């Protein structure tokens, strides 16, 4: 994205203001998935690299 005018900056800032809402919506959906026991196991969430399957890193997340 190029910033040639003040309007370009305003459009960018407007988009950034929406990020917090999108993150909150994602967290809400994840909490609902946990409540419904509809989550994926860790192995299915690991990406495939050129050396094959990488073991998942331990991630500690608190949903309180």
Secondary structure, 3 states (H helix, E strand, C coil): CCCCCHHHHHHHHHHHHHHHHHHHHHHHHHHHHHHCCCCCCHHHHCCEECCEECCCCCCCCCCC
